[in-house]
Amino acid sequence: MNWMQATLGAGTISGLASLFLLSKRGSAPDRGPLAAIRRRYLDVLGSIYIYNEHRGYTAIDRVLEAVRARSPEDVELISAIERHRGDERKHYVMFRRWFERRGVMPLALDRTFGHIDRFVEIMFGTPIDRLDTQAVIDDDALFERLCRVISLTEQRGYRTLEALLANPFVRSDPILVRIFTIIRKDEPSHWAPYDGWLRKHGKRRPRAWERAVDTFIHSELLLLKLPFLFLNPWIGRRTDWADADEAEASDRSFRRRSPRPA
Protein backbone atom coordinates (compact mmCIF):
# COMPACT_ATOMS: atom_id res chain seq x y z
CA MET A 1 0.00 0.00 0.00
CA ASN A 2 1.47 3.04 -1.06
CA TRP A 3 2.31 1.98 0.71
CA MET A 4 5.21 4.33 1.04
CA GLN A 5 5.57 3.80 2.65
CA ALA A 6 8.73 2.18 1.49
CA THR A 7 10.87 4.89 -0.07
CA LEU A 8 14.23 6.57 0.00
CA GLY A 9 12.61 9.98 0.54
CA ALA A 10 15.09 12.84 0.55
CA GLY A 11 17.23 11.14 3.12
CA THR A 12 20.16 8.82 3.47
CA ILE A 13 21.31 8.11 -0.07
CA SER A 14 20.49 11.44 -1.66
CA GLY A 15 22.16 13.09 1.29
CA LEU A 16 25.38 11.34 0.32
CA ALA A 17 25.08 12.85 -3.14
CA SER A 18 24.42 16.39 -1.95
CA LEU A 19 28.12 17.20 -1.97
CA PHE A 20 28.10 16.75 -5.73
CA LEU A 21 24.92 18.76 -6.09
CA LEU A 22 26.42 21.82 -4.47
CA SER A 23 28.62 22.47 -7.46
CA LYS A 24 25.64 22.03 -9.82
CA ARG A 25 23.19 24.29 -7.98
CA GLY A 26 20.94 21.35 -7.14
CA SER A 27 20.71 19.90 -10.64
CA ALA A 28 21.65 16.35 -11.64
CA PRO A 29 24.26 16.20 -14.44
CA ASP A 30 23.86 13.78 -17.35
CA ARG A 31 27.18 12.07 -16.82
CA GLY A 32 29.85 11.46 -14.24
CA PRO A 33 29.69 10.01 -10.72
CA LEU A 34 26.47 11.78 -9.82
CA ALA A 35 24.71 10.44 -12.90
CA ALA A 36 25.47 6.90 -11.76
CA ILE A 37 24.23 7.71 -8.24
CA ARG A 38 21.09 9.29 -9.67
CA ARG A 39 20.33 6.29 -11.89
CA ARG A 40 20.81 3.88 -9.03
CA TYR A 41 18.73 6.02 -6.68
CA LEU A 42 15.81 6.18 -9.09
CA ASP A 43 16.17 2.50 -9.90
CA VAL A 44 15.95 1.56 -6.23
CA LEU A 45 13.15 4.04 -5.59
CA GLY A 46 11.07 2.82 -8.53
CA SER A 47 11.65 -0.82 -7.59
CA ILE A 48 10.43 -0.23 -4.05
CA TYR A 49 7.35 1.64 -5.22
CA ILE A 50 6.32 -0.87 -7.86
CA TYR A 51 6.70 -3.68 -5.33
CA ASN A 52 4.58 -1.87 -2.78
CA GLU A 53 1.90 -0.81 -5.26
CA HIS A 54 1.49 -4.41 -6.39
CA ARG A 55 1.51 -5.59 -2.80
CA GLY A 56 -1.06 -2.93 -2.05
CA TYR A 57 -3.77 -3.82 -4.50
CA THR A 58 -3.36 -7.58 -4.02
CA ALA A 59 -3.59 -7.13 -0.24
CA ILE A 60 -6.69 -4.96 -0.64
CA ASP A 61 -8.33 -7.90 -2.39
CA ARG A 62 -8.14 -9.66 0.98
CA VAL A 63 -9.65 -6.63 2.72
CA LEU A 64 -12.49 -6.49 0.21
CA GLU A 65 -13.20 -10.16 0.79
CA ALA A 66 -13.50 -9.50 4.51
CA VAL A 67 -15.66 -6.37 4.13
CA ARG A 68 -18.04 -7.98 1.65
CA ALA A 69 -18.50 -10.91 4.01
CA ARG A 70 -18.85 -8.77 7.15
CA SER A 71 -20.98 -5.94 5.80
CA PRO A 72 -22.47 -6.73 2.38
CA GLU A 73 -24.99 -3.94 2.90
CA ASP A 74 -22.29 -1.27 3.38
CA VAL A 75 -22.14 -0.31 -0.29
CA GLU A 76 -20.41 3.01 0.42
CA LEU A 77 -17.50 1.37 2.26
CA ILE A 78 -17.13 -1.37 -0.33
CA SER A 79 -17.13 1.17 -3.16
CA ALA A 80 -14.50 3.32 -1.41
CA ILE A 81 -12.20 0.33 -0.90
CA GLU A 82 -12.74 -0.74 -4.51
CA ARG A 83 -11.61 2.73 -5.60
CA HIS A 84 -8.59 2.41 -3.34
CA ARG A 85 -7.78 -0.90 -4.96
CA GLY A 86 -8.19 0.64 -8.41
CA ASP A 87 -5.80 3.47 -7.56
CA GLU A 88 -3.14 1.07 -6.29
CA ARG A 89 -3.41 -0.92 -9.51
CA LYS A 90 -3.21 2.29 -11.56
CA HIS A 91 -0.07 3.33 -9.69
CA TYR A 92 1.51 -0.06 -10.31
CA VAL A 93 0.83 0.24 -14.04
CA MET A 94 2.37 3.73 -14.12
CA PHE A 95 5.58 2.43 -12.57
CA ARG A 96 5.60 -0.57 -14.90
CA ARG A 97 5.42 1.76 -17.90
CA TRP A 98 8.17 3.92 -16.38
CA PHE A 99 10.45 0.90 -16.18
CA GLU A 100 9.50 -0.16 -19.70
CA ARG A 101 10.52 3.27 -20.98
CA ARG A 102 13.85 2.86 -19.22
CA GLY A 103 14.37 -0.54 -20.82
CA VAL A 104 15.04 -2.40 -17.57
CA MET A 105 13.11 -4.59 -15.15
CA PRO A 106 12.68 -3.62 -11.49
CA LEU A 107 15.05 -4.99 -8.89
CA ALA A 108 13.89 -8.33 -7.50
CA LEU A 109 12.61 -7.29 -4.06
CA ASP A 110 10.65 -9.24 -1.49
CA ARG A 111 8.55 -8.39 1.54
CA THR A 112 11.66 -7.17 3.36
CA PHE A 113 11.10 -3.86 1.57
CA GLY A 114 7.35 -3.64 2.08
CA HIS A 115 6.03 -1.23 4.71
CA ILE A 116 2.64 -2.93 4.95
CA ASP A 117 4.28 -6.37 5.06
CA ARG A 118 6.32 -5.42 8.09
CA PHE A 119 3.41 -3.64 9.79
CA VAL A 120 1.08 -6.62 9.41
CA GLU A 121 3.74 -9.03 10.64
CA ILE A 122 4.28 -6.96 13.78
CA MET A 123 0.60 -6.26 14.48
CA PHE A 124 -0.80 -9.69 13.59
CA GLY A 125 2.20 -11.97 14.09
CA THR A 126 1.98 -13.37 10.55
CA PRO A 127 2.87 -12.34 6.98
CA ILE A 128 0.10 -10.86 4.84
CA ASP A 129 -0.06 -13.98 2.71
CA ARG A 130 -0.88 -16.09 5.75
CA LEU A 131 -3.26 -13.64 7.41
CA ASP A 132 -6.43 -15.51 8.36
CA THR A 133 -9.10 -13.63 6.41
CA GLN A 134 -11.90 -15.60 8.08
CA ALA A 135 -10.62 -14.61 11.52
CA VAL A 136 -10.66 -10.95 10.44
CA ILE A 137 -14.22 -11.43 9.19
CA ASP A 138 -15.35 -12.99 12.48
CA ASP A 139 -13.55 -10.72 14.96
CA ASP A 140 -14.33 -6.99 15.20
CA ALA A 141 -11.11 -6.35 17.12
CA LEU A 142 -8.98 -7.82 14.32
CA PHE A 143 -10.79 -5.87 11.62
CA GLU A 144 -10.45 -2.70 13.70
CA ARG A 145 -6.70 -3.33 14.02
CA LEU A 146 -6.40 -3.89 10.28
CA CYS A 147 -8.16 -0.58 9.57
CA ARG A 148 -5.69 1.27 11.77
CA VAL A 149 -2.72 -0.42 10.11
CA ILE A 150 -3.93 0.52 6.63
CA SER A 151 -4.76 4.09 7.64
CA LEU A 152 -1.35 4.67 9.24
CA THR A 153 0.42 3.15 6.24
CA GLU A 154 -1.41 5.36 3.76
CA GLN A 155 -0.77 8.50 5.81
CA ARG A 156 2.91 7.61 6.01
CA GLY A 157 2.94 7.31 2.23
CA TYR A 158 1.43 10.76 1.81
CA ARG A 159 4.02 12.40 4.04
CA THR A 160 6.81 10.62 2.18
CA LEU A 161 5.55 11.95 -1.15
CA GLU A 162 6.03 15.53 0.03
CA ALA A 163 9.73 14.83 0.57
CA LEU A 164 10.09 12.97 -2.72
CA LEU A 165 8.61 15.76 -4.80
CA ALA A 166 11.22 18.12 -3.38
CA ASN A 167 14.06 15.70 -4.09
CA PRO A 168 16.41 16.92 -6.88
CA PHE A 169 16.95 13.43 -8.25
CA VAL A 170 13.21 12.84 -8.54
CA ARG A 171 12.65 16.30 -10.00
CA SER A 172 15.19 15.55 -12.72
CA ASP A 173 12.75 12.97 -14.13
CA PRO A 174 9.54 14.72 -15.34
CA ILE A 175 7.64 11.44 -15.77
CA LEU A 176 8.44 10.36 -12.22
CA VAL A 177 7.36 13.76 -10.92
CA ARG A 178 4.05 13.32 -12.73
CA ILE A 179 3.60 9.83 -11.25
CA PHE A 180 4.26 11.02 -7.70
CA THR A 181 1.99 14.04 -8.18
CA ILE A 182 -0.87 11.73 -9.21
CA ILE A 183 -0.23 9.45 -6.24
CA ARG A 184 -0.19 12.43 -3.85
CA LYS A 185 -3.55 13.55 -5.21
CA ASP A 186 -5.04 10.06 -4.78
CA GLU A 187 -3.59 9.33 -1.36
CA PRO A 188 -5.98 11.13 1.06
CA SER A 189 -8.94 9.11 -0.23
CA HIS A 190 -7.08 5.91 0.62
CA TRP A 191 -7.11 6.20 4.39
CA ALA A 192 -10.53 7.87 4.49
CA PRO A 193 -12.71 4.71 4.30
CA TYR A 194 -10.83 3.02 7.14
CA ASP A 195 -10.90 6.09 9.36
CA GLY A 196 -14.57 6.45 8.49
CA TRP A 197 -15.33 2.89 9.55
CA LEU A 198 -13.53 3.43 12.86
CA ARG A 199 -15.53 6.62 13.57
CA LYS A 200 -18.84 5.13 12.49
CA HIS A 201 -18.44 2.17 14.85
CA GLY A 202 -17.06 4.15 17.77
CA LYS A 203 -13.61 2.60 17.55
CA ARG A 204 -10.52 4.32 18.84
CA ARG A 205 -7.91 6.15 16.79
CA PRO A 206 -4.35 4.82 16.61
CA ARG A 207 -2.49 5.16 19.88
CA ALA A 208 1.00 6.53 20.36
CA TRP A 209 2.55 3.05 20.46
CA GLU A 210 0.96 2.13 17.11
CA ARG A 211 2.31 5.33 15.57
CA ALA A 212 5.69 4.48 17.08
CA VAL A 213 5.62 1.09 15.35
CA ASP A 214 4.90 2.85 12.05
CA THR A 215 7.81 5.23 12.65
CA PHE A 216 10.12 2.35 13.58
CA ILE A 217 9.28 0.47 10.37
CA HIS A 218 9.92 3.56 8.25
CA SER A 219 13.21 4.30 10.03
CA GLU A 220 14.36 0.69 9.75
CA LEU A 221 13.69 0.77 6.03
CA LEU A 222 15.24 4.19 5.45
CA LEU A 223 18.37 3.85 7.58
CA LEU A 224 19.21 0.14 7.28
CA LYS A 225 17.54 -1.70 4.44
CA LEU A 226 17.66 0.94 1.73
CA PRO A 227 21.35 1.81 2.02
CA PHE A 228 22.06 -1.92 1.87
CA LEU A 229 19.96 -2.22 -1.29
CA PHE A 230 21.51 0.87 -2.87
CA LEU A 231 25.07 -0.31 -2.24
CA ASN A 232 24.54 -4.01 -3.03
CA PRO A 233 25.53 -4.73 -6.67
CA TRP A 234 24.46 -8.37 -6.41
CA ILE A 235 20.74 -7.62 -6.19
CA GLY A 236 19.28 -9.08 -9.38
CA ARG A 237 16.34 -7.93 -11.44
CA ARG A 238 12.97 -9.51 -11.91
CA THR A 239 12.63 -11.73 -14.94
CA ASP A 240 8.88 -11.17 -15.24
CA TRP A 241 6.31 -8.63 -14.11
CA ALA A 242 4.60 -9.13 -10.76
CA ASP A 243 1.19 -9.09 -12.45
CA ALA A 244 2.10 -11.58 -15.20
CA ASP A 245 0.01 -14.35 -13.66
CA GLU A 246 -2.91 -11.97 -13.21
CA ALA A 247 -2.81 -11.01 -16.88
CA GLU A 248 -2.73 -14.66 -17.92
CA ALA A 249 -5.66 -15.46 -15.63
CA SER A 250 -7.59 -12.51 -17.06
CA ASP A 251 -6.86 -13.69 -20.59
CA ARG A 252 -8.06 -17.19 -19.76
CA SER A 253 -11.22 -15.79 -18.19
CA PHE A 254 -11.85 -13.61 -21.26
CA ARG A 255 -11.41 -16.58 -23.60
CA ARG A 256 -13.91 -18.60 -21.54
CA ARG A 257 -16.48 -15.79 -21.74
CA SER A 258 -15.96 -15.04 -25.45
CA PRO A 259 -18.43 -16.65 -27.89
CA ARG A 260 -16.90 -19.31 -30.07
CA PRO A 261 -17.13 -18.90 -33.82
CA ALA A 262 -19.87 -20.91 -35.49
C-alpha positions in Angstrom: 0.0 0.0 0.0 1.5 3.0 -1.1 2.3 2.0 0.7 5.2 4.3 1.0 5.6 3.8 2.6 8.7 2.2 1.5 10.9 4.9 -0.1 14.2 6.6 0.0 12.6 10.0 0.5 15.1 12.8 0.5 17.2 11.1 3.1 20.2 8.8 3.5 21.3 8.1 -0.1 20.5 11.4 -1.7 22.2 13.1 1.3 25.4 11.3 0.3 25.1 12.9 -3.1 24.4 16.4 -1.9 28.1 17.2 -2.0 28.1 16.7 -5.7 24.9 18.8 -6.1 26.4 21.8 -4.5 28.6 22.5 -7.5 25.6 22.0 -9.8 23.2 24.3 -8.0 20.9 21.4 -7.1 20.7 19.9 -10.6 21.7 16.4 -11.6 24.3 16.2 -14.4 23.9 13.8 -17.3 27.2 12.1 -16.8 29.9 11.5 -14.2 29.7 10.0 -10.7 26.5 11.8 -9.8 24.7 10.4 -12.9 25.5 6.9 -11.8 24.2 7.7 -8.2 21.1 9.3 -9.7 20.3 6.3 -11.9 20.8 3.9 -9.0 18.7 6.0 -6.7 15.8 6.2 -9.1 16.2 2.5 -9.9 16.0 1.6 -6.2 13.1 4.0 -5.6 11.1 2.8 -8.5 11.6 -0.8 -7.6 10.4 -0.2 -4.0 7.4 1.6 -5.2 6.3 -0.9 -7.9 6.7 -3.7 -5.3 4.6 -1.9 -2.8 1.9 -0.8 -5.3 1.5 -4.4 -6.4 1.5 -5.6 -2.8 -1.1 -2.9 -2.0 -3.8 -3.8 -4.5 -3.4 -7.6 -4.0 -3.6 -7.1 -0.2 -6.7 -5.0 -0.6 -8.3 -7.9 -2.4 -8.1 -9.7 1.0 -9.6 -6.6 2.7 -12.5 -6.5 0.2 -13.2 -10.2 0.8 -13.5 -9.5 4.5 -15.7 -6.4 4.1 -18.0 -8.0 1.6 -18.5 -10.9 4.0 -18.9 -8.8 7.2 -21.0 -5.9 5.8 -22.5 -6.7 2.4 -25.0 -3.9 2.9 -22.3 -1.3 3.4 -22.1 -0.3 -0.3 -20.4 3.0 0.4 -17.5 1.4 2.3 -17.1 -1.4 -0.3 -17.1 1.2 -3.2 -14.5 3.3 -1.4 -12.2 0.3 -0.9 -12.7 -0.7 -4.5 -11.6 2.7 -5.6 -8.6 2.4 -3.3 -7.8 -0.9 -5.0 -8.2 0.6 -8.4 -5.8 3.5 -7.6 -3.1 1.1 -6.3 -3.4 -0.9 -9.5 -3.2 2.3 -11.6 -0.1 3.3 -9.7 1.5 -0.1 -10.3 0.8 0.2 -14.0 2.4 3.7 -14.1 5.6 2.4 -12.6 5.6 -0.6 -14.9 5.4 1.8 -17.9 8.2 3.9 -16.4 10.5 0.9 -16.2 9.5 -0.2 -19.7 10.5 3.3 -21.0 13.9 2.9 -19.2 14.4 -0.5 -20.8 15.0 -2.4 -17.6 13.1 -4.6 -15.2 12.7 -3.6 -11.5 15.1 -5.0 -8.9 13.9 -8.3 -7.5 12.6 -7.3 -4.1 10.7 -9.2 -1.5 8.6 -8.4 1.5 11.7 -7.2 3.4 11.1 -3.9 1.6 7.3 -3.6 2.1 6.0 -1.2 4.7 2.6 -2.9 5.0 4.3 -6.4 5.1 6.3 -5.4 8.1 3.4 -3.6 9.8 1.1 -6.6 9.4 3.7 -9.0 10.6 4.3 -7.0 13.8 0.6 -6.3 14.5 -0.8 -9.7 13.6 2.2 -12.0 14.1 2.0 -13.4 10.6 2.9 -12.3 7.0 0.1 -10.9 4.8 -0.1 -14.0 2.7 -0.9 -16.1 5.8 -3.3 -13.6 7.4 -6.4 -15.5 8.4 -9.1 -13.6 6.4 -11.9 -15.6 8.1 -10.6 -14.6 11.5 -10.7 -10.9 10.4 -14.2 -11.4 9.2 -15.3 -13.0 12.5 -13.5 -10.7 15.0 -14.3 -7.0 15.2 -11.1 -6.4 17.1 -9.0 -7.8 14.3 -10.8 -5.9 11.6 -10.4 -2.7 13.7 -6.7 -3.3 14.0 -6.4 -3.9 10.3 -8.2 -0.6 9.6 -5.7 1.3 11.8 -2.7 -0.4 10.1 -3.9 0.5 6.6 -4.8 4.1 7.6 -1.3 4.7 9.2 0.4 3.2 6.2 -1.4 5.4 3.8 -0.8 8.5 5.8 2.9 7.6 6.0 2.9 7.3 2.2 1.4 10.8 1.8 4.0 12.4 4.0 6.8 10.6 2.2 5.6 11.9 -1.2 6.0 15.5 0.0 9.7 14.8 0.6 10.1 13.0 -2.7 8.6 15.8 -4.8 11.2 18.1 -3.4 14.1 15.7 -4.1 16.4 16.9 -6.9 17.0 13.4 -8.2 13.2 12.8 -8.5 12.6 16.3 -10.0 15.2 15.6 -12.7 12.7 13.0 -14.1 9.5 14.7 -15.3 7.6 11.4 -15.8 8.4 10.4 -12.2 7.4 13.8 -10.9 4.1 13.3 -12.7 3.6 9.8 -11.2 4.3 11.0 -7.7 2.0 14.0 -8.2 -0.9 11.7 -9.2 -0.2 9.4 -6.2 -0.2 12.4 -3.9 -3.6 13.6 -5.2 -5.0 10.1 -4.8 -3.6 9.3 -1.4 -6.0 11.1 1.1 -8.9 9.1 -0.2 -7.1 5.9 0.6 -7.1 6.2 4.4 -10.5 7.9 4.5 -12.7 4.7 4.3 -10.8 3.0 7.1 -10.9 6.1 9.4 -14.6 6.5 8.5 -15.3 2.9 9.6 -13.5 3.4 12.9 -15.5 6.6 13.6 -18.8 5.1 12.5 -18.4 2.2 14.8 -17.1 4.2 17.8 -13.6 2.6 17.5 -10.5 4.3 18.8 -7.9 6.2 16.8 -4.3 4.8 16.6 -2.5 5.2 19.9 1.0 6.5 20.4 2.6 3.1 20.5 1.0 2.1 17.1 2.3 5.3 15.6 5.7 4.5 17.1 5.6 1.1 15.3 4.9 2.8 12.0 7.8 5.2 12.6 10.1 2.4 13.6 9.3 0.5 10.4 9.9 3.6 8.2 13.2 4.3 10.0 14.4 0.7 9.8 13.7 0.8 6.0 15.2 4.2 5.5 18.4 3.8 7.6 19.2 0.1 7.3 17.5 -1.7 4.4 17.7 0.9 1.7 21.3 1.8 2.0 22.1 -1.9 1.9 20.0 -2.2 -1.3 21.5 0.9 -2.9 25.1 -0.3 -2.2 24.5 -4.0 -3.0 25.5 -4.7 -6.7 24.5 -8.4 -6.4 20.7 -7.6 -6.2 19.3 -9.1 -9.4 16.3 -7.9 -11.4 13.0 -9.5 -11.9 12.6 -11.7 -14.9 8.9 -11.2 -15.2 6.3 -8.6 -14.1 4.6 -9.1 -10.8 1.2 -9.1 -12.5 2.1 -11.6 -15.2 0.0 -14.3 -13.7 -2.9 -12.0 -13.2 -2.8 -11.0 -16.9 -2.7 -14.7 -17.9 -5.7 -15.5 -15.6 -7.6 -12.5 -17.1 -6.9 -13.7 -20.6 -8.1 -17.2 -19.8 -11.2 -15.8 -18.2 -11.8 -13.6 -21.3 -11.4 -16.6 -23.6 -13.9 -18.6 -21.5 -16.5 -15.8 -21.7 -16.0 -15.0 -25.4 -18.4 -16.7 -27.9 -16.9 -19.3 -30.1 -17.1 -18.9 -33.8 -19.9 -20.9 -35.5 
